């Protein structure tokens, strides 16, 4: 077994391991290549792969959260192919990543784990009980599309200028349930990480426009016949009008027309309004992960 820094040519193998580990998450090889290659300097990002007999069987990454004013916040992601667990690979990745976080000045680290990973994480000093629910549906089977409210025009995200979407995303994200506020979202970094990334398909994402202002939007990422709702947000002045339900309903129909047969999303347990929207659309829970924190 060897652990080494990830390189762009690992993208397809990393995406394949992730599919085997999280069948309810979506990461195309192109998006994996971008994830490995492109980062804000402030993140001090480190991506690692674990190889067993020359085959990539695990991934680990760590870096600082540059989208919060809460200094020293960091995130860590780690997964190992199910057929290669209990061989010390996860522990070796964890050791390398936590060493990196100490070196770059992280003071608190956040991660999410599947139920079978709870003991592993708690043995390494993590604790907490934030719940993230993952659910899926077949976009070819949906309830009737809601009516579009007066004064709202529906457009696809590829019809927008990036700053229009950025303004809505940065405002809607302020009250997203999290351990650290998303209150320092730099426009240039957002362009790089969100707008320019290959994962989102802006021809499938949908926005509800009030004049030139994005009142509500939903973003879609794809990999083959699978789709992921990366973010759905409504700015406060337009909440309570059913816009999130509307734009997701339209976007999922566009996904079905594009050949998508499985669509997935996630919601924090505290996000009651979006859980209600997704339940109405027909999403059914497929997994719950636990959000954990460790103070360094």
Backbone as CSV, one residue per row, in Angstrom:
resi,resn,N_x,N_y,N_z,CA_x,CA_y,CA_z,C_x,C_y,C_z
1,UNK,0.845,-1.191,0.000,0.000,0.000,0.000,0.880,1.239,0.000
2,UNK,0.533,2.199,-0.844,1.277,3.443,-0.941,0.314,4.615,-0.871
3,UNK,0.697,5.651,-0.149,-0.058,6.895,-0.119,0.799,7.969,-0.757
4,UNK,0.215,8.712,-1.687,0.959,9.741,-2.407,0.034,10.897,-2.742
5,UNK,0.607,12.055,-3.078,-0.243,13.176,-3.514,-1.027,12.825,-4.774
6,UNK,-2.279,13.256,-4.824,-3.111,13.017,-6.000,-2.646,13.888,-7.158
7,UNK,-2.766,13.350,-8.356,-2.451,14.095,-9.578,-3.682,14.046,-10.482
8,UNK,-3.790,14.974,-11.446,-4.996,15.020,-12.292,-5.332,13.704,-12.974
9,UNK,-4.329,12.918,-13.345,-4.611,11.662,-14.031,-5.232,10.609,-13.121
10,UNK,-5.336,10.890,-11.813,-6.028,9.982,-10.889,-7.544,10.177,-10.924
11,UNK,-8.003,11.158,-11.677,-9.402,11.585,-11.573,-10.394,10.456,-11.817
12,UNK,-10.207,9.702,-12.869,-11.184,8.660,-13.187,-11.223,7.600,-12.095
13,UNK,-10.065,7.226,-11.565,-10.016,6.218,-10.507,-10.635,6.748,-9.214
14,UNK,-10.383,8.010,-8.888,-10.967,8.606,-7.686,-12.486,8.654,-7.808
15,UNK,-12.990,9.060,-8.971,-14.437,9.104,-9.178,-15.053,7.716,-9.042
16,UNK,-14.348,6.693,-9.540,-14.874,5.329,-9.453,-14.937,4.851,-8.001
17,UNK,-13.902,5.143,-7.206,-13.917,4.758,-5.791,-15.039,5.477,-5.059
18,UNK,-15.232,6.739,-5.389,-16.292,7.499,-4.729,-17.666,6.929,-5.059
19,UNK,-17.881,6.514,-6.310,-19.169,5.904,-6.675,-19.414,4.636,-5.878
20,UNK,-18.376,3.834,-5.691,-18.537,2.592,-4.946,-18.790,2.845,-3.460
21,UNK,-18.243,3.950,-2.949,-18.376,4.268,-1.536,-19.663,5.007,-1.234
22,UNK,-20.013,5.957,-2.097,-21.203,6.793,-1.905,-22.046,6.721,-3.171
23,UNK,-22.889,5.733,-3.284,-23.702,5.589,-4.489,-24.757,6.680,-4.598
24,UNK,-24.942,7.454,-3.546,-25.926,8.531,-3.528,-25.276,9.898,-3.747
25,UNK,-24.005,9.950,-4.088,-23.332,11.198,-4.400,-22.867,11.152,-5.854
26,UNK,-22.616,12.316,-6.428,-22.307,12.408,-7.855,-21.007,13.179,-8.040
27,UNK,-20.052,12.541,-8.707,-18.781,13.183,-9.043,-18.295,12.578,-10.350
28,UNK,-18.346,13.348,-11.423,-17.865,12.855,-12.708,-16.346,12.856,-12.728
29,UNK,-15.718,12.093,-13.626,-14.263,12.169,-13.751,-13.757,13.579,-14.035
30,UNK,-14.501,14.340,-14.844,-14.078,15.721,-15.127,-14.120,16.569,-13.863
31,UNK,-15.166,16.377,-13.049,-15.258,17.131,-11.804,-14.173,16.691,-10.823
32,UNK,-13.836,15.403,-10.821,-12.764,14.918,-9.952,-11.423,15.519,-10.359
33,UNK,-11.174,15.609,-11.652,-9.929,16.229,-12.127,-9.850,17.690,-11.664
34,UNK,-10.961,18.380,-11.751,-10.997,19.781,-11.320,-10.774,19.880,-9.807
35,UNK,-11.378,18.972,-9.062,-11.221,18.940,-7.607,-9.761,18.751,-7.214
36,UNK,-9.052,17.927,-7.951,-7.641,17.661,-7.664,-6.776,18.842,-8.071
37,UNK,-7.150,19.526,-9.145,-6.243,20.482,-9.793,-6.419,21.932,-9.375
38,UNK,-7.637,22.339,-9.021,-7.940,23.767,-8.905,-8.407,24.100,-7.489
39,UNK,-7.664,25.015,-6.844,-7.995,25.398,-5.469,-7.563,26.829,-5.196
40,UNK,-8.250,27.454,-4.271,-7.822,28.751,-3.775,-6.534,28.569,-2.970
41,UNK,-5.543,29.458,-3.157,-4.308,29.341,-2.371,-4.558,29.340,-0.868
42,UNK,-5.603,30.060,-0.437,-5.884,30.138,0.990,-6.325,28.831,1.611
43,UNK,-6.792,27.896,0.802,-7.223,26.603,1.335,-6.057,25.772,1.853
44,UNK,-4.883,25.964,1.261,-3.711,25.124,1.572,-4.089,23.643,1.409
45,UNK,-4.769,23.363,0.320,-5.383,22.054,0.080,-4.339,20.958,-0.117
46,UNK,-4.641,19.784,0.408,-3.845,18.586,0.136,-4.784,17.458,-0.257
47,UNK,-4.547,16.876,-1.432,-5.295,15.708,-1.870,-4.365,14.511,-1.955
48,UNK,-4.792,13.386,-1.413,-3.988,12.172,-1.388,-4.779,11.011,-1.979
49,UNK,-4.063,10.077,-2.592,-4.667,8.808,-2.973,-3.898,7.677,-2.312
50,UNK,-4.613,6.607,-2.027,-4.004,5.381,-1.520,-4.067,4.336,-2.623
51,UNK,-2.929,3.713,-2.885,-2.849,2.664,-3.904,-2.572,1.324,-3.246
52,UNK,-3.218,0.311,-3.742,-2.959,-1.072,-3.331,-2.571,-1.837,-4.585
53,UNK,-1.323,-2.273,-4.636,-0.808,-2.979,-5.809,-1.011,-2.154,-7.081
54,UNK,-0.762,-0.829,-6.954,-0.837,0.060,-8.107,-2.220,0.549,-8.474
55,UNK,-3.251,0.128,-7.732,-4.622,0.527,-8.022,-5.110,1.505,-6.964
56,UNK,-5.704,2.614,-7.399,-6.237,3.596,-6.453,-7.449,2.994,-5.739
57,UNK,-7.362,2.943,-4.392,-8.450,2.360,-3.607,-8.946,3.302,-2.512
58,UNK,-8.324,4.490,-2.387,-8.755,5.404,-1.344,-8.408,6.840,-1.684
59,UNK,-9.145,7.751,-1.099,-8.960,9.189,-1.301,-8.991,9.896,0.049
60,UNK,-8.183,10.935,0.177,-8.237,11.789,1.355,-7.880,13.207,0.970
61,UNK,-8.559,14.174,1.566,-8.249,15.583,1.296,-8.509,16.399,2.540
62,UNK,-7.792,17.512,2.645,-7.962,18.415,3.775,-7.574,19.813,3.342
63,UNK,-8.215,20.793,3.948,-7.891,22.183,3.637,-8.693,23.125,4.507
64,UNK,-8.302,24.387,4.501,-8.995,25.407,5.266,-10.257,25.879,4.540
65,UNK,-11.253,26.263,5.322,-12.494,26.813,4.783,-12.301,28.308,4.570
66,UNK,-12.214,28.721,3.309,-11.975,30.136,3.002,-13.275,30.911,2.788
67,UNK,-14.410,30.269,2.971,-15.703,30.928,2.762,-16.386,31.302,4.067
68,UNK,-15.633,31.325,5.162,-16.184,31.717,6.451,-15.272,32.734,7.114
69,UNK,-15.879,33.634,7.899,-15.091,34.596,8.672,-14.540,33.978,9.946
70,UNK,-14.968,32.782,10.266,-14.513,32.057,11.452,-13.139,31.448,11.148
71,UNK,-12.100,32.069,11.631,-10.748,31.697,11.249,-10.352,30.305,11.762
72,UNK,-9.527,29.622,10.960,-8.970,28.336,11.369,-9.885,27.153,11.180
73,UNK,-11.023,27.360,10.502,-11.950,26.245,10.263,-11.470,25.431,9.062
74,UNK,-11.588,24.135,9.153,-11.065,23.253,8.107,-12.021,22.103,7.876
75,UNK,-11.801,21.424,6.768,-12.595,20.244,6.439,-11.690,19.102,6.024
76,UNK,-12.161,17.903,6.262,-11.419,16.712,5.857,-12.395,15.727,5.224
77,UNK,-11.955,15.085,4.150,-12.759,14.073,3.459,-11.896,12.833,3.271
78,UNK,-12.452,11.671,3.553,-11.663,10.437,3.475,-12.597,9.280,3.144
79,UNK,-12.245,8.501,2.138,-13.011,7.296,1.867,-12.129,6.234,1.230
80,UNK,-12.468,4.986,1.528,-11.726,3.820,1.052,-12.720,2.863,0.405
81,UNK,-12.336,2.299,-0.724,-13.195,1.335,-1.418,-13.632,0.235,-0.441
82,UNK,-14.919,-0.122,-0.439,-15.418,-1.111,0.533,-14.636,-2.418,0.559
83,UNK,-14.088,-2.833,-0.565,-13.364,-4.109,-0.599,-11.936,-4.008,-0.059
84,UNK,-11.502,-2.806,0.308,-10.128,-2.618,0.772,-10.057,-2.017,2.171
85,UNK,-11.113,-2.140,2.931,-11.128,-1.595,4.281,-10.528,-2.576,5.289
86,UNK,-10.274,-2.029,6.484,-9.717,-2.790,7.608,-8.315,-3.314,7.289
87,UNK,-7.580,-2.528,6.513,-6.191,-2.859,6.204,-5.249,-1.723,6.598
88,UNK,-5.776,-0.739,7.323,-4.956,0.378,7.762,-4.881,1.539,6.796
89,UNK,-5.599,1.454,5.668,-5.514,2.506,4.659,-6.146,3.792,5.176
90,UNK,-7.344,3.691,5.750,-8.002,4.873,6.278,-7.194,5.530,7.382
91,UNK,-6.626,4.736,8.269,-5.815,5.287,9.347,-4.587,6.003,8.834
92,UNK,-3.933,5.436,7.818,-2.743,6.072,7.253,-3.092,7.394,6.575
93,UNK,-4.197,7.411,5.825,-4.649,8.664,5.213,-4.976,9.701,6.288
94,UNK,-5.672,9.275,7.325,-6.049,10.184,8.397,-4.825,10.816,9.054
95,UNK,-3.817,10.018,9.326,-2.608,10.545,9.968,-1.951,11.618,9.108
96,UNK,-1.833,11.364,7.817,-1.194,12.323,6.924,-2.013,13.626,6.849
97,UNK,-3.318,13.493,6.770,-4.167,14.667,6.619,-4.181,15.521,7.882
98,UNK,-4.225,14.890,9.047,-4.223,15.662,10.283,-2.868,16.329,10.529
99,UNK,-1.809,15.697,10.105,-0.501,16.345,10.176,-0.499,17.615,9.329
100,UNK,-1.075,17.517,8.141,-1.163,18.677,7.259,-1.979,19.800,7.906
101,UNK,-3.102,19.450,8.504,-3.954,20.463,9.125,-3.235,21.167,10.274
102,UNK,-2.455,20.433,11.036,-1.659,21.061,12.094,-0.668,22.048,11.496
103,UNK,-0.058,21.679,10.374,0.961,22.517,9.749,0.389,23.824,9.204
104,UNK,-0.854,23.808,8.761,-1.417,25.010,8.127,-2.241,25.850,9.097
105,UNK,-2.250,25.483,10.365,-2.887,26.316,11.374,-4.364,26.102,11.585
106,UNK,-4.900,24.966,11.189,-6.312,24.677,11.446,-6.543,24.538,12.949
107,UNK,-7.683,25.042,13.415,-8.006,24.923,14.838,-9.226,24.028,15.075
108,UNK,-10.067,23.859,14.046,-11.229,22.987,14.174,-11.511,22.349,12.828
109,UNK,-11.778,21.053,12.846,-11.944,20.298,11.610,-13.338,19.676,11.580
110,UNK,-13.958,19.739,10.419,-15.297,19.190,10.238,-15.242,18.049,9.238
111,UNK,-16.011,17.005,9.500,-16.135,15.914,8.550,-17.515,15.297,8.680
112,UNK,-17.917,14.527,7.662,-19.158,13.770,7.707,-18.824,12.305,7.493
113,UNK,-19.490,11.431,8.241,-19.181,10.003,8.150,-20.464,9.192,8.016
114,UNK,-20.345,8.078,7.307,-21.423,7.100,7.253,-21.507,6.382,8.600
115,UNK,-22.626,5.710,8.879,-22.761,5.041,10.181,-21.596,4.106,10.508
116,UNK,-21.095,3.371,9.502,-20.015,2.429,9.781,-18.682,3.124,10.054
117,UNK,-18.603,4.429,9.797,-17.367,5.158,10.052,-17.346,5.913,11.363
118,UNK,-18.423,5.857,12.144,-18.499,6.627,13.375,-17.408,6.235,14.370
119,UNK,-17.231,4.953,14.617,-16.220,4.525,15.592,-14.826,4.936,15.149
120,UNK,-14.538,4.793,13.866,-13.242,5.197,13.319,-12.977,6.662,13.624
121,UNK,-13.970,7.526,13.375,-13.787,8.962,13.583,-13.686,9.308,15.066
122,UNK,-14.502,8.703,15.885,-14.483,9.035,17.308,-13.186,8.596,17.971
123,UNK,-12.581,7.512,17.484,-11.276,7.113,18.020,-10.202,8.144,17.696
124,UNK,-10.455,8.988,16.724,-9.500,10.020,16.330,-9.893,11.406,16.837
125,UNK,-10.748,11.424,17.843,-11.044,12.669,18.537,-12.219,13.460,18.014
126,UNK,-13.014,12.897,17.117,-14.168,13.605,16.571,-15.412,13.333,17.413
127,UNK,-16.273,14.351,17.471,-17.520,14.198,18.210,-18.558,15.133,17.608
128,UNK,-19.824,14.867,17.903,-20.897,15.717,17.394,-22.082,14.885,16.961
129,UNK,-23.147,15.587,16.591,-24.366,14.859,16.241,-25.157,15.536,15.121
130,UNK,-24.537,16.444,14.360,-25.254,17.047,13.236,-25.566,15.974,12.198
131,UNK,-26.800,15.934,11.717,-27.212,14.900,10.778,-27.431,15.489,9.387
132,UNK,-26.919,14.792,8.376,-27.123,15.161,6.980,-27.830,14.012,6.291
133,UNK,-29.030,14.283,5.799,-29.840,13.242,5.164,-29.665,13.290,3.646
134,UNK,-29.430,12.138,3.052,-29.306,11.998,1.602,-30.519,11.247,1.086
135,UNK,-31.044,11.712,-0.043,-32.234,11.076,-0.601,-32.180,11.102,-2.117
136,UNK,-32.987,10.250,-2.722,-32.973,10.133,-4.176,-34.365,9.914,-4.726
137,UNK,-34.488,10.151,-6.028,-35.745,9.890,-6.724,-35.468,9.617,-8.197
138,UNK,-36.487,9.144,-8.884,-36.470,8.996,-10.335,-37.131,10.238,-10.913
139,UNK,-36.386,11.119,-11.602,-36.975,12.377,-12.082,-38.029,12.197,-13.157
140,UNK,-38.192,10.967,-13.638,-39.244,10.706,-14.616,-40.601,10.539,-13.954
141,UNK,-40.610,10.500,-12.604,-41.859,10.310,-11.853,-41.941,11.434,-10.824
142,UNK,-42.723,12.460,-11.150,-42.816,13.651,-10.305,-44.269,14.087,-10.148
143,UNK,-44.571,14.814,-9.058,-45.913,15.408,-8.948,-46.076,16.524,-9.976
144,UNK,-47.285,16.973,-10.153,-47.554,18.036,-11.119,-46.719,19.277,-10.805
145,UNK,-46.268,19.926,-11.855,-45.449,21.124,-11.674,-46.286,22.254,-11.079
146,UNK,-45.771,22.936,-10.043,-46.519,24.061,-9.462,-46.655,25.209,-10.465
147,UNK,-47.635,26.048,-10.241,-47.813,27.231,-11.071,-46.700,28.242,-10.788
148,UNK,-46.336,29.000,-11.801,-45.323,30.040,-11.637,-45.993,31.311,-11.119
149,UNK,-45.557,31.852,-9.968,-46.192,33.055,-9.417,-46.065,34.250,-10.361
150,UNK,-46.993,35.140,-10.275,-46.956,36.357,-11.081,-45.686,37.146,-10.747
151,UNK,-45.049,37.659,-11.779,-43.843,38.450,-11.576,-42.569,37.641,-11.573
152,UNK,-42.673,36.330,-11.720,-41.505,35.442,-11.736,-41.357,34.838,-13.125
153,UNK,-40.152,34.873,-13.652,-39.836,34.250,-14.938,-38.812,33.144,-14.704
154,UNK,-39.032,31.994,-15.305,-38.113,30.867,-15.165,-37.099,30.870,-16.302
155,UNK,-35.832,30.725,-15.942,-34.760,30.645,-16.934,-33.789,29.565,-16.491
156,UNK,-32.996,29.054,-17.436,-31.927,28.137,-17.061,-30.697,28.949,-16.652
157,UNK,-29.836,28.333,-15.864,-28.702,29.066,-15.310,-27.719,29.523,-16.390
158,UNK,-27.719,28.850,-17.541,-26.802,29.282,-18.602,-27.272,30.580,-19.273
159,UNK,-28.446,31.071,-18.910,-28.919,32.350,-19.425,-28.525,33.523,-18.521
160,UNK,-27.899,33.214,-17.384,-27.541,34.237,-16.408,-26.113,34.714,-16.592
161,UNK,-25.851,35.907,-16.118,-24.482,36.358,-15.916,-24.009,35.802,-14.578
162,UNK,-22.741,35.447,-14.458,-22.292,34.814,-13.211,-22.546,35.646,-11.961
163,UNK,-22.386,36.966,-12.063,-22.581,37.769,-10.848,-24.030,37.730,-10.363
164,UNK,-24.991,37.573,-11.266,-26.383,37.454,-10.842,-26.568,36.236,-9.935
165,UNK,-25.984,35.111,-10.342,-26.121,33.899,-9.538,-25.300,33.991,-8.260
166,UNK,-24.129,34.587,-8.363,-23.282,34.751,-7.171,-24.014,35.539,-6.091
167,UNK,-24.659,36.637,-6.464,-25.342,37.458,-5.477,-26.428,36.661,-4.762
168,UNK,-27.187,35.872,-5.508,-28.231,35.056,-4.883,-27.620,33.961,-4.013
169,UNK,-26.574,33.312,-4.500,-25.939,32.235,-3.748,-25.346,32.753,-2.439
170,UNK,-24.666,33.886,-2.498,-24.011,34.413,-1.301,-25.025,34.850,-0.249
171,UNK,-26.184,35.359,-0.684,-27.216,35.773,0.272,-27.954,34.552,0.819
172,UNK,-28.353,33.628,-0.060,-29.118,32.454,0.379,-28.295,31.555,1.298
173,UNK,-26.965,31.555,1.131,-26.105,30.673,1.920,-25.879,31.169,3.339
174,UNK,-26.238,32.418,3.630,-25.937,32.991,4.939,-26.613,32.235,6.077
175,UNK,-27.816,31.694,5.836,-28.493,30.960,6.907,-28.555,29.457,6.632
176,UNK,-27.638,28.996,5.773,-27.517,27.553,5.556,-27.045,26.898,6.853
177,UNK,-27.737,25.847,7.354,-27.302,25.207,8.597,-25.859,24.714,8.487
178,UNK,-25.023,25.115,9.423,-23.613,24.757,9.363,-22.968,25.044,10.708
179,UNK,-21.773,24.484,10.901,-21.024,24.760,12.123,-20.262,26.070,12.034
180,UNK,-20.098,26.604,10.832,-19.449,27.890,10.620,-20.245,28.651,9.562
181,UNK,-20.433,29.959,9.730,-21.234,30.706,8.761,-20.544,30.825,7.409
182,UNK,-21.319,30.719,6.323,-20.791,30.929,4.970,-20.959,32.410,4.634
183,UNK,-20.138,33.237,5.268,-20.318,34.681,5.190,-19.120,35.406,4.585
184,UNK,-18.223,34.668,3.930,-17.040,35.306,3.337,-16.795,34.722,1.944
185,UNK,-17.850,34.665,1.160,-17.789,34.041,-0.157,-17.251,35.053,-1.180
186,UNK,-15.983,34.974,-1.485,-15.340,35.884,-2.429,-15.802,35.588,-3.854
187,UNK,-16.070,36.642,-4.629,-16.599,36.445,-5.984,-15.627,35.690,-6.884
188,UNK,-14.358,36.058,-6.884,-13.390,35.389,-7.753,-13.231,33.919,-7.373
189,UNK,-13.231,33.623,-6.087,-13.133,32.229,-5.658,-14.402,31.458,-6.012
190,UNK,-15.548,32.124,-5.897,-16.806,31.492,-6.298,-16.804,31.186,-7.805
191,UNK,-16.314,32.138,-8.607,-16.193,31.894,-10.048,-15.383,30.642,-10.326
192,UNK,-14.266,30.515,-9.627,-13.375,29.395,-9.862,-13.973,28.084,-9.387
193,UNK,-14.533,28.086,-8.180,-14.992,26.830,-7.582,-16.368,26.397,-8.075
194,UNK,-17.238,27.345,-8.387,-18.621,27.025,-8.750,-18.886,27.248,-10.237
195,UNK,-18.744,28.462,-10.701,-19.158,28.803,-12.066,-18.303,28.108,-13.119
196,UNK,-16.996,28.068,-12.913,-16.094,27.502,-13.919,-15.890,26.000,-13.782
197,UNK,-16.389,25.406,-12.741,-16.198,23.969,-12.527,-16.985,23.170,-13.558
198,UNK,-16.481,22.002,-13.962,-17.167,21.212,-14.990,-18.351,20.400,-14.486
199,UNK,-18.495,20.243,-13.167,-19.573,19.409,-12.643,-20.958,19.952,-12.889
200,UNK,-21.231,21.217,-12.536,-22.584,21.753,-12.746,-22.943,21.864,-14.227
201,UNK,-24.169,21.493,-14.554,-24.701,21.634,-15.903,-25.701,22.788,-15.873
202,UNK,-25.258,23.964,-16.328,-26.111,25.140,-16.215,-27.318,25.080,-17.155
203,UNK,-27.307,24.179,-18.136,-28.481,24.040,-18.988,-29.610,23.291,-18.279
204,UNK,-29.297,22.617,-17.167,-30.310,21.893,-16.387,-30.728,22.659,-15.142
205,UNK,-29.820,23.455,-14.574,-30.171,24.270,-13.427,-31.174,25.349,-13.811
206,UNK,-31.999,25.767,-12.851,-33.108,26.687,-13.126,-33.132,27.796,-12.078
207,UNK,-33.451,29.003,-12.536,-33.622,30.144,-11.635,-34.983,30.765,-11.841
208,UNK,-35.557,31.287,-10.761,-36.753,32.105,-10.831,-36.336,33.562,-10.725
209,UNK,-36.602,34.333,-11.771,-36.149,35.713,-11.846,-37.276,36.683,-11.490
210,UNK,-36.941,37.694,-10.687,-37.833,38.822,-10.431,-37.172,40.039,-11.078
211,UNK,-37.520,40.292,-12.319,-36.776,41.289,-13.089,-35.388,40.764,-13.387
212,UNK,-34.373,41.546,-13.038,-32.984,41.115,-13.255,-32.399,40.407,-12.040
213,UNK,-33.190,40.240,-10.995,-32.701,39.649,-9.751,-33.071,38.170,-9.676
214,UNK,-32.103,37.340,-9.293,-32.389,35.928,-9.047,-33.078,35.814,-7.698
215,UNK,-34.341,35.413,-7.725,-35.096,35.249,-6.484,-34.880,33.873,-5.875
216,UNK,-34.704,32.880,-6.742,-34.527,31.498,-6.297,-33.798,30.738,-7.389
217,UNK,-33.015,29.734,-7.006,-32.295,28.956,-8.016,-32.022,27.556,-7.485
218,UNK,-31.785,26.650,-8.411,-31.307,25.318,-8.060,-30.256,24.910,-9.077
219,UNK,-29.134,24.386,-8.593,-28.010,23.982,-9.442,-27.973,22.465,-9.550
220,UNK,-27.594,21.967,-10.721,-27.582,20.536,-11.001,-26.189,20.112,-11.477
221,UNK,-25.666,19.057,-10.877,-24.438,18.435,-11.349,-24.793,17.052,-11.903
222,UNK,-24.032,16.594,-12.890,-24.363,15.311,-13.515,-23.139,14.428,-13.679
223,UNK,-23.411,13.151,-13.752,-22.407,12.140,-14.102,-23.160,11.002,-14.773
224,UNK,-23.095,10.960,-16.107,-23.831,9.920,-16.835,-25.324,10.096,-16.640
225,UNK,-25.990,9.049,-16.129,-27.442,9.101,-15.956,-27.837,9.472,-14.532
226,UNK,-26.892,10.044,-13.772,-27.179,10.454,-12.397,-27.018,11.964,-12.261
227,UNK,-27.826,12.554,-11.373,-27.762,14.001,-11.148,-27.736,14.280,-9.655
228,UNK,-27.185,15.451,-9.319,-27.078,15.885,-7.930,-27.542,17.336,-7.840
229,UNK,-28.409,17.614,-6.874,-28.807,19.002,-6.614,-27.749,19.632,-5.714
230,UNK,-26.859,20.426,-6.339,-25.742,20.959,-5.586,-26.141,22.039,-4.599
231,UNK,-27.109,22.861,-4.935,-27.557,23.932,-4.046,-28.897,24.433,-4.551
232,UNK,-29.830,24.599,-3.634,-31.088,25.287,-3.924,-31.234,26.397,-2.900
233,UNK,-31.431,27.617,-3.379,-31.519,28.734,-2.448,-32.523,29.771,-2.891
234,UNK,-33.192,30.379,-1.916,-34.111,31.485,-2.162,-33.680,32.660,-1.300
235,UNK,-33.572,33.842,-1.894,-33.192,34.983,-1.079,-34.367,35.355,-0.177
236,UNK,-34.098,35.889,1.022,-35.150,36.045,2.038,-36.401,36.778,1.576
237,UNK,-36.260,37.813,0.748,-37.426,38.613,0.361,-38.447,37.813,-0.438
238,UNK,-38.044,36.663,-0.991,-38.953,35.897,-1.854,-39.319,34.539,-1.250
239,UNK,-39.010,34.331,0.001,-39.342,33.049,0.621,-40.829,32.974,0.955
240,UNK,-41.303,31.737,1.088,-42.705,31.523,1.422,-43.648,31.566,0.233
241,UNK,-43.095,31.592,-0.994,-43.939,31.655,-2.192,-43.860,30.372,-3.027
242,UNK,-43.196,29.347,-2.493,-43.118,28.072,-3.205,-42.114,28.052,-4.338
243,UNK,-41.161,28.987,-4.351,-40.223,29.072,-5.475,-39.231,27.915,-5.492
244,UNK,-38.774,27.477,-4.330,-37.826,26.359,-4.306,-38.474,25.099,-4.872
245,UNK,-39.725,24.874,-4.490,-40.463,23.723,-5.024,-40.595,23.832,-6.545
246,UNK,-40.860,25.044,-7.017,-41.049,25.261,-8.448,-39.764,25.023,-9.237
247,UNK,-38.657,25.666,-8.836,-37.437,25.551,-9.641,-36.871,24.132,-9.600
248,UNK,-37.004,23.453,-8.463,-36.536,22.068,-8.414,-37.400,21.171,-9.288
249,UNK,-38.708,21.415,-9.291,-39.612,20.631,-10.124,-39.257,20.791,-11.599
250,UNK,-38.993,22.015,-12.022,-38.643,22.266,-13.423,-37.285,21.661,-13.750
251,UNK,-36.319,21.828,-12.872,-34.979,21.294,-13.124,-34.987,19.777,-13.218
252,UNK,-35.746,19.128,-12.358,-35.805,17.661,-12.400,-36.464,17.176,-13.691
253,UNK,-37.438,17.894,-14.178,-38.042,17.541,-15.466,-37.024,17.683,-16.598
254,UNK,-36.206,18.716,-16.525,-35.158,18.881,-17.524,-34.146,17.739,-17.430
255,UNK,-33.862,17.302,-16.210,-32.963,16.156,-16.032,-33.535,14.906,-16.698
256,UNK,-34.810,14.655,-16.491,-35.440,13.480,-17.096,-35.363,13.549,-18.611
257,UNK,-35.600,14.724,-19.178,-35.523,14.887,-20.628,-34.104,14.661,-21.148
258,UNK,-33.109,14.894,-20.293,-31.710,14.715,-20.678,-31.210,13.292,-20.449
259,UNK,-32.099,12.395,-20.020,-31.718,10.999,-19.848,-31.297,10.625,-18.438
260,UNK,-31.489,11.511,-17.473,-31.166,11.209,-16.079,-32.247,10.290,-15.509
261,UNK,-31.818,9.219,-14.858,-32.767,8.282,-14.267,-32.711,8.250,-12.740
262,UNK,-31.660,8.835,-12.153,-31.537,8.889,-10.698,-31.042,10.274,-10.305
263,UNK,-31.753,10.917,-9.386,-31.366,12.248,-8.918,-31.258,12.212,-7.400
264,UNK,-30.214,12.840,-6.878,-29.946,12.796,-5.446,-29.767,14.205,-4.898
265,UNK,-29.978,14.317,-3.582,-29.781,15.588,-2.904,-29.483,15.315,-1.442
266,UNK,-29.121,16.370,-0.705,-28.872,16.226,0.732,-29.456,17.419,1.462
267,UNK,-29.806,17.191,2.719,-30.357,18.254,3.557,-29.908,18.061,4.992
268,UNK,-29.490,19.148,5.605,-29.229,19.126,7.033,-30.536,18.850,7.772
269,UNK,-30.447,18.113,8.869,-31.630,17.752,9.633,-32.388,18.980,10.139
270,UNK,-31.687,20.120,10.282,-32.320,21.334,10.780,-33.006,22.145,9.676
271,UNK,-32.829,21.749,8.433,-33.380,22.517,7.317,-34.781,22.002,6.970
272,UNK,-35.717,22.287,7.853,-37.077,21.797,7.680,-37.748,22.209,6.389
273,UNK,-37.641,23.471,5.949,-38.316,23.872,4.708,-37.864,23.076,3.482
274,UNK,-36.546,22.852,3.339,-36.087,22.099,2.168,-36.406,20.621,2.298
275,UNK,-36.395,20.087,3.501,-36.810,18.694,3.679,-38.266,18.527,3.237
276,UNK,-39.103,19.506,3.553,-40.515,19.437,3.151,-40.656,19.513,1.635
277,UNK,-39.881,20.398,1.003,-39.913,20.507,-0.460,-39.518,19.182,-1.093
278,UNK,-38.433,18.595,-0.620,-37.952,17.354,-1.230,-38.889,16.185,-0.963
279,UNK,-39.499,16.151,0.205,-40.495,15.104,0.467,-41.663,15.232,-0.512
280,UNK,-42.096,16.463,-0.777,-43.199,16.678,-1.708,-42.819,16.233,-3.120
281,UNK,-41.581,16.486,-3.520,-41.130,16.099,-4.853,-41.029,14.578,-5.014
282,UNK,-40.922,13.865,-3.907,-40.848,12.412,-3.980,-39.505,11.826,-3.608
283,UNK,-38.584,12.654,-3.106,-37.298,12.128,-2.657,-37.527,11.183,-1.476
284,UNK,-36.762,10.090,-1.473,-36.824,9.138,-0.376,-35.404,8.912,0.153
285,UNK,-35.301,8.861,1.459,-33.993,8.822,2.115,-33.247,7.532,1.790
286,UNK,-31.954,7.684,1.477,-31.116,6.525,1.183,-29.954,6.387,2.157
287,UNK,-29.627,7.461,2.883,-28.536,7.391,3.850,-28.591,8.623,4.744
288,UNK,-28.088,8.487,5.954,-27.878,9.620,6.846,-26.438,9.583,7.341
289,UNK,-25.732,10.677,7.138,-24.371,10.800,7.637,-24.365,11.712,8.867
290,UNK,-23.347,11.535,9.699,-23.224,12.332,10.897,-22.093,13.337,10.730
291,UNK,-22.392,14.599,11.026,-21.371,15.640,10.983,-20.629,15.687,12.303
292,UNK,-19.309,15.629,12.224,-18.476,15.570,13.427,-17.436,16.690,13.390
293,UNK,-16.994,17.097,14.573,-15.975,18.128,14.716,-14.842,17.642,15.613
294,UNK,-13.646,18.130,15.318,-12.498,17.863,16.177,-11.719,19.160,16.347
295,UNK,-11.402,19.506,17.583,-10.568,20.668,17.864,-9.103,20.217,17.906
296,UNK,-8.268,20.936,17.146,-6.851,20.572,17.085,-6.067,21.336,18.145
